[in-house]
Amino acid sequence: MEHRRLELALYGKGGIGKSTVSANLSAALAAAGSRVLQVGCDPKHDSTRLLLGGGSLPTVLDYLRTVPREQERLDAVLRTGWGKIGCVEAGGPKPGVGCAGRGIITAFEFLERHRAKANYDVLIYDVLGDVVCGGFAVPIRREYADAVFLVTSGEFMALYAANNILRGIRNFDGGECRRAAGIIFNARNLSGEAERVERFARAVGLPIVARVPRSEAFARGEEAGKPLLALEGYDREKAVFTRLAETIRSGLTLYEARPLEDEALEEVVLRGGTAAPAAAAEPTPEPQQKAKTSDPAPAPDEPRMPLYGCAFNGAATTAVHLTDALVIAHSPRSCAFYTWQNISSPGRRNLFNRGILMPSAISPGFETTEIGHAEAVFGGVEKLRAQVERALERKPGAVVVISSCVSGIIGDDLLSLERLSTPETPVIAVPADGVLGGDYMEGIRLCLHTLAEKLVRRDAPLRPRTVNLIGEVGVSNNTQVDYQTLRRLLGEMGISIGCRFLGDCTAQELRDLLSAPLNLLATDSQDNLELKAWLETEYGCRFHPGCLPIGFRATRNFLLELGDFFGCREEAEALISREEADYRREIESLRPLLQGKRILMTTINANLDWLLDAAEDCGMEFVWIGVLNYLHRELRITDRQERNAVIREITGGDIVEQRIRELKPDMVLGNYTARAEGGEYIADTLPMTQPIGFGSGLTVLRRWAQLNKNEREGEWEHDRVWFEQYFA
Ligand code: SF4
């Protein structure tokens, strides 16, 4: 045999006897002069027992759990057994927790790191074959096993597992190389067993390279903790392994993996039929090729939505608005870090530049379990449980636990932790599962629904003159300002805001969601409309028909409607007349700077009556409005028919420059700052989010007045103040 390391993987269904076969084959190879390393890849970690006098080894994974990387030593897990055979056990988690496949990957990385193979000519990997996850497929990756043996009896499930292994090989090799070395038939003495295995072997085109008889020799070996070669007698059984070792040492013939389709397998094994291997007629493509063909580019008429963020991120960003809750991200540190940035960055900007911070965004009650390698392999529920128990000692309004990709993949059972809930503090599991649960918006939806289902009381006492505010924008400079505006206006009418679902409210406020007779939708985004429909259906919530009002006219109508609903119309009218007096006073102060100015505007299709009203109140004139109708909806820029004469639908910029040259406006407004050619004018952008209330239009008029003043006086000394106010 030329001196080249040979790596062999023995796969077989659990309990089929592959550890016994592996150990006896290792012994036969060692007896023939090979230096053998046997690696047990079954979480049961008993592969090398026969080589170690019946003793067991510390597993690689147990060792890695307790020893820091810089102190790792190969000899802590590598022992020399019978025939100087090197023995290693990968180990794995307890059944039902963690990810054994990930454990195998970790163990292989350890062996690579420590050059464990360097002193051996033959490696034998003893692998569980009825597990189909990627971790158990590691030994059949190209950089490991040169040849794969299938250990099977004549039972259908054992042959089913053998067929699955062939599928795994084919998936890795794409039918381009030959690594199947044959079948090791470990007989159980079942009736018709040999015929079943032979039919299977013929159908998949593999030889039966060894027939291991049913024999009491193996029980004797088990009792003694020795391979057959170390026992007296049993020559027939020993010969099986000696011959196989000779075959291996003299050069194996390797075959293409040609698995059967499930129906063909049943036909061959159970009904005695013959079948051509399905995969031979139709080769299984490489995983990458598969991804390409099964994931075609979207047809032009089916635009695919981009995937923004992950459900974990969306759920965590939402849950922190429950201000007295503690949110625990069951995630690696990196996931929590990105989410933390997402939550706190807008808050920091607000804090420093505008004084309109959202408290939850500045210092969210947010922690992570810092899932690492150990939890990914052995399961992370215990670590999470300990963290939840510590959190409960602090008596927060709720403890919300959210799963990430890793905890979702290893199947950590978050729901079981809800049993830790105390009378004061519910534990709420949000199984977002990272990107497995969908994108950012899916996470928001899941979190809102879960929090409502777990907290909202259906028997909450009714509180008159109370509204809830539903669906505030999470990341916007206006959100907190709008809330303050609404609170002030409603407060003057004797109406209070009960719950903000979900923007900085307490668990108790959410419990009492149904106390409010009326709900106000913050915006009419598609997601908010869906949330509204859900609350109406699930809880019978009643909603005001519109959303929060922008501009003088809309705010007046809105308050009158609330006045009618709550029986406080007089308070509404008194408030409106006070606000109107203030509004008129400011309009008059701005008029000298703005009156007669002609405005040309390009905009997307959104209702801008608040802006048109305010400009007209100041004596300004819109000479042309070009609408980029991205949403392909009916043009909806104004409620007033007389304005429609100046509105045109446009598709690009050329027409805008032409209109500017023709109409010579004083101001050009657009949704972005690009300045078109065509004349002398002041350019400004339309705000992406508009403040609600009577003063929406005043905020832009003040700014235009300043722009016009500076233009007239040629002075820009107020730039710094503006910058801080509007752009910083
Ligand atoms: S996609 Fe998964 S890994 Fe990435 S941040 Fe989300 S939870 Fe973490």
Boltz pocket constraint, residues with backbone or C-beta under 6 A from the ligand:
constraints:
  - pocket:
      binder: B
      contacts: [[A, 309], [A, 310], [A, 311], [A, 312], [A, 313], [A, 331], [A, 334], [A, 335], [A, 338], [A, 403], [A, 404], [A, 405], [A, 406], [A, 433], [A, 434], [A, 435]]
      max_distance: 6.0
